[in-house]
Amino acid sequence: MQRGSDRLSVRRDDEMKHELQGLLKSGHPTRTEEWHDPEPTAEDDPEVAHGPVTPSRGPTPLETVRLDLARILTRGTFPAGPRELARALRRGNAPDSLVEQVEELPQSARYGTVQELAEALTGAGEAGPGDA
């Protein structure tokens, strides 16, 4: 008998597969009671600050670049300069456009986190002292 980390019995697992079979094949809820289905967001729902990405609000360029960098670079990569970061991105098979952007950064600069690097690449956080 196999003992794993399964929380459910084999019988209950089969029942759940059977219950979900209609949903998986049809692509929409198949229950007759509407109260089981999740309620979609309404147009007049309040905007949640930095909430989930919805069709009306896509990710910002900073979020997109940060996510791309975080998929490839590890904490052990930092702190580093553009040359070391470009090498790490190449080893991680990053897109050439991202590697080229990093190589164009000032060679004397050092970045301690993915956030700092993403801000440098997108120009975020470059507000001058007179900007508010």
DSSP file (Angstrom, degrees, kcal/mol; ACC not computed):
  #  RESIDUE AA STRUCTURE BP1 BP2  ACC     N-H-->O    O-->H-N    N-H-->O    O-->H-N    TCO  KAPPA ALPHA  PHI   PSI    X-CA   Y-CA   Z-CA
    1    1 A M              0   0    0      0, 0.0     2,-0.4     0, 0.0     0, 0.0   0.000 360.0 360.0 360.0 131.5    0.0    0.0    0.0
    2    2 A Q        -     0   0    0      1,-0.0     2,-0.6     0, 0.0     0, 0.0  -0.659 360.0-165.0 -85.2 130.1    1.4    3.4   -1.0
    3    3 A R        +     0   0    0     -2,-0.4     2,-0.2     2,-0.0    -1,-0.0  -0.961  26.5 144.4-115.4 116.2    1.6    6.0    1.7
    4    4 A G        -     0   0    0     -2,-0.6     0, 0.0     2,-0.1     0, 0.0  -0.397  66.1 -74.5-127.9-154.5    2.1    9.5    0.4
    5    5 A S  S    S+     0   0    0     -2,-0.2     2,-0.2     2,-0.0    -2,-0.0   0.163  77.6 138.0 -96.7  18.4    1.1   13.0    1.2
    6    6 A D        -     0   0    0      1,-0.2    -2,-0.1     2,-0.0     4,-0.1  -0.460  37.2-167.1 -67.0 130.2   -2.4   12.5   -0.2
    7    7 A R  S    S+     0   0    0     -2,-0.2     2,-0.3     2,-0.1    -1,-0.2   0.677  70.0  58.5 -88.5 -19.2   -5.0   14.0    2.1
    8    8 A L  S    S-     0   0    0      1,-0.1     2,-0.0     2,-0.0    -2,-0.0  -0.774  86.0-111.2-114.0 154.7   -7.9   12.2    0.3
    9    9 A S     >  -     0   0    0     -2,-0.3     4,-2.3     1,-0.1     5,-0.2  -0.321  33.8-108.8 -74.8 166.0   -8.7    8.6   -0.2
   10   10 A V  H  > S+     0   0    0      1,-0.2     4,-2.2     2,-0.2     5,-0.2   0.890 120.2  53.3 -62.3 -39.3   -8.5    7.1   -3.7
   11   11 A R  H  > S+     0   0    0      2,-0.2     4,-2.0     1,-0.2    -1,-0.2   0.926 110.4  45.3 -63.1 -45.8  -12.3    6.8   -3.7
   12   12 A R  H  > S+     0   0    0      1,-0.2     4,-2.4     2,-0.2    -1,-0.2   0.868 110.5  55.3 -66.8 -36.2  -12.8   10.5   -2.8
   13   13 A D  H  X S+     0   0    0     -4,-2.3     4,-2.0     1,-0.2    -1,-0.2   0.915 108.4  47.9 -62.0 -42.9  -10.2   11.5   -5.4
   14   14 A D  H  X S+     0   0    0     -4,-2.2     4,-2.1     2,-0.2    -2,-0.2   0.874 109.9  53.3 -65.0 -37.8  -12.1    9.6   -8.1
   15   15 A E  H  X S+     0   0    0     -4,-2.0     4,-2.3     1,-0.2    -2,-0.2   0.921 108.8  48.9 -62.3 -43.8  -15.4   11.2   -7.0
   16   16 A M  H  X S+     0   0    0     -4,-2.4     4,-1.9     1,-0.2    -2,-0.2   0.888 109.1  52.4 -66.0 -38.3  -13.8   14.7   -7.3
   17   17 A K  H  X S+     0   0    0     -4,-2.0     4,-0.9     1,-0.2    -1,-0.2   0.909 110.4  48.8 -61.5 -41.3  -12.5   13.9  -10.8
   18   18 A H  H  X S+     0   0    0     -4,-2.1     4,-0.5     1,-0.2     3,-0.4   0.895 109.6  51.8 -65.5 -40.2  -16.0   12.8  -11.8
   19   19 A E  H  < S+     0   0    0     -4,-2.3     4,-0.4     1,-0.2     3,-0.3   0.862 114.6  42.8 -64.1 -36.1  -17.5   16.0  -10.4
   20   20 A L  H  X S+     0   0    0     -4,-1.9     4,-2.6     1,-0.2     5,-0.2   0.560  89.3  90.1 -87.8  -8.6  -15.0   18.2  -12.3
   21   21 A Q  H  X S+     0   0    0     -4,-0.9     4,-2.1    -3,-0.4     5,-0.2   0.896  87.9  47.5 -58.0 -44.3  -15.3   16.3  -15.5
   22   22 A G  H  X S+     0   0    0     -4,-0.5     4,-2.5    -3,-0.3     5,-0.3   0.908 112.9  49.0 -63.6 -42.6  -18.1   18.4  -16.9
   23   23 A L  H  > S+     0   0    0     -4,-0.4     4,-2.3     1,-0.2    -2,-0.2   0.916 112.2  48.0 -63.3 -43.6  -16.4   21.6  -16.0
   24   24 A L  H  < S+     0   0    0     -4,-2.6    -1,-0.2     1,-0.2    -2,-0.2   0.876 116.8  41.9 -67.8 -36.7  -13.2   20.6  -17.6
   25   25 A K  H  < S+     0   0    0     -4,-2.1    -2,-0.2    -5,-0.2    -1,-0.2   0.873 121.9  38.2 -77.9 -37.3  -14.8   19.4  -20.8
   26   26 A S  H  < S-     0   0    0     -4,-2.5    -2,-0.2    -5,-0.2    -3,-0.2   0.795  92.9-136.6 -87.8 -28.7  -17.2   22.3  -21.3
   27   27 A G  S  < S+     0   0    0     -4,-2.3    -4,-0.1    -5,-0.3    -3,-0.1   0.499  77.1  73.1  84.9   2.4  -15.1   25.2  -20.1
   28   28 A H  S    S-     0   0    0     -6,-0.3    -1,-0.2    -5,-0.2    -2,-0.2  -0.963  96.7 -77.5-142.6 160.7  -18.0   26.7  -18.0
   29   29 A P        -     0   0    0      0, 0.0     8,-0.0     0, 0.0     7,-0.0  -0.271  34.0-168.1 -60.1 141.5  -19.7   25.8  -14.8
   30   30 A T        +     0   0    0     -3,-0.0     2,-0.1     0, 0.0    -8,-0.0   0.272  45.5 117.4-114.6   9.2  -22.2   22.9  -15.1
   31   31 A R        -     0   0    0      1,-0.1     6,-0.1     2,-0.1     0, 0.0  -0.467  57.6-145.5 -78.5 150.9  -24.0   23.2  -11.8
   32   32 A T  S    S+     0   0    0     -2,-0.1     2,-0.7     1,-0.1    -1,-0.1   0.773  83.9  76.9 -85.2 -27.3  -27.7   24.0  -11.6
   33   33 A E    >   -     0   0    0      1,-0.2     3,-1.4     2,-0.0     4,-0.4  -0.753  67.8-159.8 -86.1 116.6  -27.4   26.0   -8.4
   34   34 A E  G >  S+     0   0    0     -2,-0.7     3,-1.4     1,-0.3    -1,-0.2   0.767  83.1  73.9 -67.2 -25.2  -25.9   29.4   -9.3
   35   35 A W  G 3  S+     0   0    0      1,-0.3    -1,-0.3    -3,-0.1     4,-0.1   0.672  88.8  62.0 -67.2 -13.3  -24.8   30.1   -5.8
   36   36 A H  G <  S+     0   0    0     -3,-1.4    -1,-0.3     2,-0.1    -2,-0.2   0.772  89.0  85.7 -77.4 -26.5  -22.0   27.6   -6.3
   37   37 A D  S <  S-     0   0    0     -3,-1.4     2,-0.1    -4,-0.4    -3,-0.0  -0.488  88.5-107.6 -80.5 142.9  -20.4   29.6   -9.1
   38   38 A P        -     0   0    0      0, 0.0    -1,-0.1     0, 0.0    -2,-0.1  -0.408  35.0-116.9 -66.8 144.5  -18.0   32.4   -8.4
   39   39 A E        -     0   0    0     -4,-0.1     3,-0.1    -2,-0.1    -4,-0.0  -0.679  26.8-126.5 -84.7 131.2  -19.4   35.9   -8.9
   40   40 A P        -     0   0    0      0, 0.0     2,-0.1     0, 0.0    -1,-0.1  -0.299  34.6 -90.6 -71.4 161.9  -17.7   37.9  -11.7
   41   41 A T        -     0   0    0      1,-0.1     2,-0.2     2,-0.0     0, 0.0  -0.446  41.5-132.5 -71.9 146.4  -16.4   41.4  -10.9
   42   42 A A    >   -     0   0    0     -2,-0.1     3,-1.3     1,-0.1    -1,-0.1  -0.621  16.1-117.9 -97.7 159.0  -18.8   44.3  -11.5
   43   43 A E  T 3  S+     0   0    0      1,-0.3    -1,-0.1    -2,-0.2    -2,-0.0   0.809 114.2  50.1 -64.9 -29.6  -18.0   47.5  -13.3
   44   44 A D  T 3  S+     0   0    0      2,-0.0    -1,-0.3     3,-0.0     3,-0.1   0.299  79.6 124.1 -96.1  11.1  -18.7   49.6  -10.2
   45   45 A D  S <  S-     0   0    0     -3,-1.3     3,-0.1     1,-0.1    -4,-0.0  -0.450  72.5-101.1 -66.0 142.8  -16.4   47.5   -7.9
   46   46 A P        -     0   0    0      0, 0.0     2,-0.4     0, 0.0    -1,-0.1  -0.353  37.4-107.0 -66.6 146.8  -13.8   49.7   -6.2
   47   47 A E        -     0   0    0     -3,-0.1     2,-0.5     1,-0.0    -3,-0.0  -0.597  29.5-138.5 -74.2 128.1  -10.3   49.5   -7.7
   48   48 A V    >   -     0   0    0     -2,-0.4     3,-1.8     4,-0.1     2,-0.2  -0.778  25.7-110.9 -90.3 128.3   -8.0   47.6   -5.4
   49   49 A A  T 3  S-     0   0    0     -2,-0.5    -1,-0.1     1,-0.3     0, 0.0  -0.405  96.6 -10.7 -62.5 125.0   -4.5   49.2   -5.1
   50   50 A H  T 3  S+     0   0    0     -2,-0.2    -1,-0.3     1,-0.1     3,-0.1   0.836 103.5 157.9  53.7  37.6   -2.0   47.1   -6.9
   51   51 A G    <   -     0   0    0     -3,-1.8    -1,-0.1     1,-0.2     3,-0.1   0.137  45.9 -46.2 -77.6-164.7   -4.6   44.3   -7.1
   52   52 A P        -     0   0    0      0, 0.0     2,-0.5     0, 0.0    -1,-0.2  -0.214  64.2 -98.3 -66.9 157.0   -4.8   41.4   -9.5
   53   53 A V        +     0   0    0     -3,-0.1     5,-0.2     3,-0.1     0, 0.0  -0.651  51.3 174.4 -76.8 122.2   -4.2   41.8  -13.2
   54   54 A T  B >   -A   57   0A   0      3,-1.3     3,-1.1    -2,-0.5    -3,-0.0  -0.745  48.8 -95.4-121.1 170.0   -7.5   42.1  -14.9
   55   55 A P  T 3  S+     0   0    0      0, 0.0     3,-0.2     0, 0.0    -2,-0.0   0.817 126.2  50.3 -57.3 -28.6   -8.5   42.8  -18.5
   56   56 A S  T 3  S+     0   0    0      1,-0.2     2,-0.4     2,-0.0    -3,-0.1   0.690 116.3  40.8 -83.9 -17.2   -8.9   46.4  -17.6
   57   57 A R  B <  S-A   54   0A   0     -3,-1.1    -3,-1.3    -5,-0.1    -1,-0.2  -0.901  71.6-172.2-135.9 105.9   -5.6   46.8  -15.9
   58   58 A G        -     0   0    0     -2,-0.4     2,-0.1    -3,-0.2    -4,-0.0  -0.376  40.8 -77.9 -86.1 171.0   -2.5   45.1  -17.3
   59   59 A P        -     0   0    0      0, 0.0    -1,-0.1     0, 0.0    -6,-0.0  -0.407  48.7-115.2 -68.8 146.8    0.9   44.9  -15.6
   60   60 A T     >  -     0   0    0      1,-0.1     4,-2.3    -2,-0.1     5,-0.2  -0.348  28.5-106.4 -74.3 161.9    3.0   48.0  -15.6
   61   61 A P  H  > S+     0   0    0      0, 0.0     4,-2.5     0, 0.0     5,-0.2   0.880 122.2  53.9 -57.6 -37.1    6.3   48.0  -17.5
   62   62 A L  H  > S+     0   0    0      1,-0.2     4,-2.7     2,-0.2     5,-0.2   0.937 109.2  47.4 -62.3 -46.2    8.2   47.9  -14.2
   63   63 A E  H  > S+     0   0    0      1,-0.2     4,-2.2     2,-0.2    -1,-0.2   0.898 112.5  50.0 -61.7 -40.8    6.2   44.8  -13.0
   64   64 A T  H  X S+     0   0    0     -4,-2.3     4,-2.2     2,-0.2    -2,-0.2   0.935 113.9  43.2 -64.7 -47.5    6.8   43.1  -16.3
   65   65 A V  H  X S+     0   0    0     -4,-2.5     4,-2.6     2,-0.2     5,-0.2   0.914 113.3  52.3 -65.7 -42.8   10.6   43.6  -16.3
   66   66 A R  H  X S+     0   0    0     -4,-2.7     4,-2.7    -5,-0.2    -1,-0.2   0.903 110.4  48.4 -60.4 -41.6   10.8   42.7  -12.6
   67   67 A L  H  X S+     0   0    0     -4,-2.2     4,-1.6    -5,-0.2    -1,-0.2   0.917 111.2  49.9 -65.1 -43.7    9.0   39.5  -13.2
   68   68 A D  H  X S+     0   0    0     -4,-2.2     4,-0.6     1,-0.2    -2,-0.2   0.914 114.6  44.8 -60.8 -42.8   11.2   38.6  -16.2
   69   69 A L  H >X S+     0   0    0     -4,-2.6     4,-3.2     1,-0.2     3,-1.1   0.912 110.4  53.6 -67.5 -42.4   14.3   39.3  -14.2
   70   70 A A  H 3< S+     0   0    0     -4,-2.7    -1,-0.2     1,-0.3    -2,-0.2   0.772 100.9  61.1 -66.8 -25.8   13.1   37.4  -11.1
   71   71 A R  H 3< S+     0   0    0     -4,-1.6    -1,-0.3    -5,-0.2    -2,-0.2   0.792 120.1  24.7 -67.8 -26.5   12.5   34.3  -13.2
   72   72 A I  H << S+     0   0    0     -3,-1.1     2,-0.2    -4,-0.6    -2,-0.2   0.825 110.0  68.8-108.6 -44.1   16.1   34.1  -14.1
   73   73 A L     <  -     0   0    0     -4,-3.2     2,-0.2    -5,-0.1    41,-0.1  -0.566  63.1-155.0 -87.0 143.9   18.2   35.9  -11.5
   74   74 A T    >   -     0   0    0     -2,-0.2     3,-1.3     1,-0.1     4,-0.5  -0.604  33.6-103.2-107.4 171.9   18.6   34.5   -7.9
   75   75 A R  G >  S+     0   0    0      1,-0.3     3,-1.2    -2,-0.2    -1,-0.1   0.845 119.2  64.5 -62.6 -32.4   19.5   36.3   -4.7
   76   76 A G  G 3  S+     0   0    0      1,-0.3    -1,-0.3     0, 0.0    -3,-0.0   0.674  89.9  67.4 -65.9 -15.8   23.0   35.0   -5.0
   77   77 A T  G <  S+     0   0    0     -3,-1.3    -1,-0.3     3,-0.0    -2,-0.2   0.798  87.9 117.7 -72.5 -28.5   23.5   37.0   -8.1
   78   78 A F    <   +     0   0    0     -3,-1.2    34,-0.2    -4,-0.5     2,-0.1  -0.603  47.7  40.1 -99.2 155.2   23.3   40.3   -6.2
   79   79 A P  S    S+     0   0    0      0, 0.0     2,-0.3     0, 0.0    33,-0.2   0.620  88.2 133.5 -72.6 147.9   24.9   42.7   -5.6
   80   80 A A  B     -B  111   0B   0     31,-1.9    31,-2.8    -2,-0.1    33,-0.1  -0.984  49.5-117.1-157.9 162.3   26.4   42.9   -9.0
   81   81 A G     >  -     0   0    0     -2,-0.3     4,-2.3    29,-0.2     5,-0.2  -0.457  45.7 -91.0 -96.7 174.5   27.1   45.3  -11.9
   82   82 A P  H  > S+     0   0    0      0, 0.0     4,-2.6     0, 0.0     5,-0.2   0.835 122.7  56.1 -56.9 -36.9   25.7   45.2  -15.4
   83   83 A R  H  > S+     0   0    0     24,-0.2     4,-1.8     2,-0.2     5,-0.1   0.944 111.5  41.7 -64.3 -47.7   28.5   43.0  -16.8
   84   84 A E  H  > S+     0   0    0      1,-0.2     4,-2.3     2,-0.2    -1,-0.2   0.885 115.4  51.3 -66.3 -38.4   27.9   40.2  -14.2
   85   85 A L  H  X S+     0   0    0     -4,-2.3     4,-2.4     2,-0.2    -2,-0.2   0.899 108.3  50.9 -66.6 -40.4   24.1   40.5  -14.5
   86   86 A A  H  X S+     0   0    0     -4,-2.6     4,-2.2    -5,-0.2    -1,-0.2   0.900 110.4  50.2 -63.4 -39.8   24.3   40.2  -18.3
   87   87 A R  H  X S+     0   0    0     -4,-1.8     4,-2.2     2,-0.2    -2,-0.2   0.918 111.3  48.2 -62.8 -43.5   26.4   37.1  -17.9
   88   88 A A  H  X S+     0   0    0     -4,-2.3     4,-1.6     1,-0.2    -2,-0.2   0.876 110.7  51.4 -65.4 -37.4   23.9   35.6  -15.4
   89   89 A L  H  <>S+     0   0    0     -4,-2.4     5,-2.6     2,-0.2    -1,-0.2   0.892 109.1  50.2 -66.9 -38.9   21.0   36.4  -17.8
   90   90 A R  H ><5S+     0   0    0     -4,-2.2     3,-1.6     1,-0.2    -2,-0.2   0.917 108.9  51.5 -64.4 -42.2   22.7   34.7  -20.7
   91   91 A R  H 3<5S+     0   0    0     -4,-2.2    -1,-0.2     1,-0.3    -2,-0.2   0.842 109.8  51.0 -62.2 -31.8   23.3   31.6  -18.6
   92   92 A G  T 3<5S-     0   0    0     -4,-1.6    -1,-0.3    -5,-0.2    -2,-0.2   0.311 116.7-115.8 -87.9   8.9   19.6   31.7  -17.7
   93   93 A N  T < 5 +     0   0    0     -3,-1.6    -3,-0.2     1,-0.1    -2,-0.1   0.895  50.2 177.2  58.6  44.0   18.6   31.9  -21.4
   94   94 A A      < -     0   0    0     -5,-2.6    -1,-0.1     1,-0.1   -25,-0.0  -0.372  41.1 -83.9 -71.9 156.7   17.0   35.4  -21.0
   95   95 A P    >>  -     0   0    0      0, 0.0     4,-1.9     0, 0.0     3,-0.6  -0.337  36.4-122.8 -60.0 143.5   15.7   37.1  -24.1
   96   96 A D  H 3> S+     0   0    0      1,-0.2     4,-2.7     2,-0.2     5,-0.2   0.848 110.4  59.8 -58.1 -36.0   18.4   39.0  -26.0
   97   97 A S  H 3> S+     0   0    0      1,-0.2     4,-1.8     2,-0.2    -1,-0.2   0.885 106.3  47.2 -62.4 -37.5   16.5   42.3  -25.7
   98   98 A L  H <> S+     0   0    0     -3,-0.6     4,-2.0     2,-0.2    -1,-0.2   0.914 112.1  49.4 -69.7 -43.2   16.6   42.0  -21.9
   99   99 A V  H  X S+     0   0    0     -4,-1.9     4,-2.3     1,-0.2    -2,-0.2   0.912 110.5  51.0 -61.7 -42.9   20.4   41.2  -21.9
  100  100 A E  H  X S+     0   0    0     -4,-2.7     4,-1.3     1,-0.2    -1,-0.2   0.889 107.6  52.7 -63.4 -39.3   21.1   44.1  -24.3
  101  101 A Q  H  < S+     0   0    0     -4,-1.8     4,-0.4     1,-0.2     3,-0.3   0.918 110.5  47.7 -61.7 -42.6   19.2   46.5  -22.0
  102  102 A V  H >< S+     0   0    0     -4,-2.0     3,-1.4     1,-0.2    -2,-0.2   0.898 108.5  54.4 -66.1 -39.6   21.3   45.4  -19.0
  103  103 A E  H 3< S+     0   0    0     -4,-2.3    -1,-0.2     1,-0.3    -2,-0.2   0.783 102.1  59.4 -64.8 -25.7   24.5   45.8  -21.0
  104  104 A E  T 3< S+     0   0    0     -4,-1.3    -1,-0.3    -3,-0.3    -2,-0.2   0.573  83.5 104.0 -80.1  -8.9   23.6   49.4  -21.8
  105  105 A L  S <  S-     0   0    0     -3,-1.4     2,-0.0    -4,-0.4    16,-0.0  -0.342  93.4 -79.4 -69.1 155.4   23.4   50.4  -18.1
  106  106 A P    >   -     0   0    0      0, 0.0     3,-1.5     0, 0.0    -1,-0.1  -0.342  37.2-138.0 -57.4 130.4   26.4   52.4  -16.7
  107  107 A Q  T 3  S+     0   0    0      1,-0.3   -24,-0.2   -26,-0.1    -2,-0.1   0.728 100.2  59.0 -65.9 -22.3   29.2   50.0  -16.0
  108  108 A S  T 3  S+     0   0    0    -27,-0.1    -1,-0.3   -26,-0.1     2,-0.1   0.619  85.5 103.0 -82.2 -11.2   30.1   51.7  -12.7
  109  109 A A    <   -     0   0    0     -3,-1.5     2,-0.4     1,-0.0    -4,-0.0  -0.370  54.2-160.1 -74.4 150.7   26.6   51.0  -11.3
  110  110 A R        -     0   0    0    -29,-0.2     2,-0.4    -2,-0.1   -29,-0.2  -0.991   2.6-156.2-129.7 139.6   25.9   48.2   -8.8
  111  111 A Y  B     -B   80   0B   0    -31,-2.8   -31,-1.9    -2,-0.4     3,-0.1  -0.965  10.6-172.0-122.1 130.9   22.4   46.8   -8.1
  112  112 A G  S    S+     0   0    0     -2,-0.4     2,-0.3   -33,-0.2   -34,-0.1   0.675  70.0  19.3 -94.6 -20.3   21.5   45.1   -4.8
  113  113 A T  S  > S-     0   0    0      1,-0.1     4,-1.8   -33,-0.1     5,-0.1  -0.927  75.9-108.6-144.7 167.0   18.1   43.7   -5.8
  114  114 A V  H  > S+     0   0    0     -2,-0.3     4,-2.9     1,-0.2     5,-0.2   0.869 118.5  57.9 -62.9 -36.9   15.9   42.8   -8.7
  115  115 A Q  H  > S+     0   0    0      2,-0.2     4,-2.5     1,-0.2    -1,-0.2   0.924 105.5  48.1 -61.2 -45.7   13.7   45.8   -7.9
  116  116 A E  H  > S+     0   0    0      1,-0.2     4,-2.0     2,-0.2    -1,-0.2   0.911 113.8  47.4 -61.9 -42.1   16.7   48.2   -8.2
  117  117 A L  H  X S+     0   0    0     -4,-1.8     4,-2.2     2,-0.2    -2,-0.2   0.917 111.7  49.7 -65.8 -43.4   17.7   46.6  -11.5
  118  118 A A  H  X S+     0   0    0     -4,-2.9     4,-2.2     1,-0.2     6,-0.3   0.899 110.3  50.9 -62.9 -40.9   14.1   46.8  -12.8
  119  119 A E  H  X>S+     0   0    0     -4,-2.5     4,-1.5     1,-0.2     5,-0.8   0.890 110.3  49.7 -63.6 -39.0   13.8   50.4  -11.8
  120  120 A A  H  <5S+     0   0    0     -4,-2.0    -2,-0.2     1,-0.2    -1,-0.2   0.888 112.4  47.8 -66.8 -37.9   17.0   51.2  -13.6
  121  121 A L  H  <5S+     0   0    0     -4,-2.2    -2,-0.2     1,-0.2    -1,-0.2   0.849 120.1  36.3 -72.1 -34.2   15.9   49.4  -16.8
  122  122 A T  H  <5S-     0   0    0     -4,-2.2    -1,-0.2    -5,-0.2    -2,-0.2   0.578 105.5-120.0 -96.2 -10.5   12.4   51.1  -16.9
  123  123 A G  T ><5 +     0   0    0     -4,-1.5     3,-1.0     1,-0.3    -3,-0.2   0.578  60.7 150.7  81.8   7.8   13.4   54.5  -15.6
  124  124 A A  T 3 < +     0   0    0     -5,-0.8    -1,-0.3    -6,-0.3    -2,-0.1  -0.459  60.2  26.9 -72.6 146.5   11.1   54.2  -12.6
  125  125 A G  T 3  S+     0   0    0     -2,-0.1    -1,-0.2    -3,-0.1    -5,-0.1   0.640  80.9 122.9  78.3  14.3   12.1   56.1   -9.5
  126  126 A E    <   +     0   0    0     -3,-1.0     2,-0.2    -7,-0.1    -2,-0.1   0.002  31.8 144.1 -96.0  29.4   14.1   58.7  -11.5
  127  127 A A        -     0   0    0      1,-0.1    -3,-0.0     2,-0.1     0, 0.0  -0.495  46.9-129.0 -69.4 134.4   12.1   61.6  -10.0
  128  128 A G    >   -     0   0    0     -2,-0.2     3,-1.1     1,-0.1    -1,-0.1  -0.189  28.1 -96.0 -76.4 173.8   14.3   64.6   -9.4
  129  129 A P  T 3  S+     0   0    0      0, 0.0    -1,-0.1     0, 0.0    -2,-0.1   0.771 125.0  50.9 -64.6 -25.4   14.4   66.5   -6.1
  130  130 A G  T 3  S+     0   0    0      2,-0.0     2,-0.2     0, 0.0    -3,-0.0   0.596  91.4  95.8 -87.2 -10.8   11.8   69.0   -7.4
  131  131 A D    <         0   0    0     -3,-1.1    -4,-0.0     1,-0.1     0, 0.0  -0.543 360.0 360.0 -81.5 144.8    9.3   66.4   -8.5
  132  132 A A              0   0    0     -2,-0.2    -1,-0.1     0, 0.0    -5,-0.0   0.360 360.0 360.0-134.6 360.0    6.6   65.4   -6.2
